[in-house]
Amino acid sequence: MPREIVFISVGQCGNQIGNVFWETMCGEHNIDQGDGRHKNKDNESSDESMVELEKVNVYFEEAGRRRYVPRSILVDLEPGVLDTLKASRLGSLFKPDNFIFGQSGAGNNWALAHYQDGPELIDEICDVIRREMESCDCPQGLQLAHSCGGGTGSGLGSLMLERMAVDYR
């Protein structure tokens, strides 16, 4: 049984990294980026198909017959980047409840994201993380993509790390 990983992307940088990550995961497992279904190639044997899907449940949750949804949580303090992701071809793969965003943005200010705007969203973020972890059969861990400099990725990202260290120790 594969052990599941929940992927969390925070801020503009983290969400852009996450976008490329999910494009790569879809390509690796031959999952259509539009509808999340596993694509059988015309000349593909069932053995090749099984190899592609052998470890798919590490990062994806099966939502139906050969339809997969990423185990992903997307977080930002402003809706712009997440709206762009939702509008992209990949956007329809994600659970709508796993998009968490504020309205103000951190404006490249760590303290604003960590002490002022981040605490307003942290409980909602932790609830979504808990829900995703509880849906796993055998969770291996959390993977966080964020920037170390700037505002949301660093400020809210470090606040989330502090909180997860308490919740998942």
Disulfide bonds with the S-S distance in Angstrom:
none
